[in-house]
């Protein structure tokens, strides 16, 4: 049996960010920590499309669908909501009891479904008293006033305080102080560990993918990604209208990834339009976003945490068109980095083909990102390494880095 076992619970309410981030962490641990096994519990509907490294596997939970009021209904199952939750709890509890993890790691927004998580964490505390419990949070969850109000109403603070040994924040207090902004009480604040941001791993293939190699090497290319795509139609539609209006005058190429959760009809309409344009590659979904960011000359995105970490890792010019729907997580995060001079925000209220084209074109003519090195030094990117150290400290299992293969 493995000397270190980690059970991870992920819940993706609107997109795929939580599971994608968790898979990055799990992959790093599995590849760098000897005798480590990671089991993911996730309700992401497309989880089977991701590649899992050795010693990492997953169990799929029944999905829950959010509505406009941030409440939930049973997803694909035609049963009562309570029965869906009961199935999720039974699967989680059975996995925990059988897997016997050293560490139980929860990666999700604490808002909503408190009864489910309270009962699950209570089960782990009672049945597996030696298991350490960690809650993972991104740097920004939303507007402080909204988050504090929600957490007060939902009883989030006492649940986290009672059930968690540590809270990992994938960010830095000098950029956004979660403890102060979200008014964590002193006993809870003592459990917070700022890991720094999650640098993209250096294992991206140095050989260009076929679709990138099809592009003209003498012309820059812009990557346009809408994250999961659930709310990304307006951005890509506007970008295509810019290209359609400009015609052959566009001095750069485009690689567009709509996202797997965009409605099928919307993706089909966008694909048909993209196929008529020169110098445009369109993907509904791609596992190669990391490589695309690495080779792109500029990135246009909606400001999700994972995409911004990749932009920071490779120091790319970026234009962010963030969602403004509450709790405005993407906008607030993008504003932090715009204030540091590391990207440009284009508000959705200003999103027109002409304006988007002007901002993207300007980003390609800005000073080289290497000239921005002093600004990037303010961004700690050692999150994966810090998490590895905390796993060792919490689990009590002495871990060793696997020897690197000699090339």
Order of alpha helices (4+ residues) and beta strands (2+ residues): beta-alpha-beta-beta-beta-beta-alpha-beta-alpha-beta-alpha-alpha-beta-alpha-alpha-beta-alpha-beta-alpha-beta-alpha-beta-alpha-beta-alpha-beta-alpha-beta-alpha-alpha-alpha
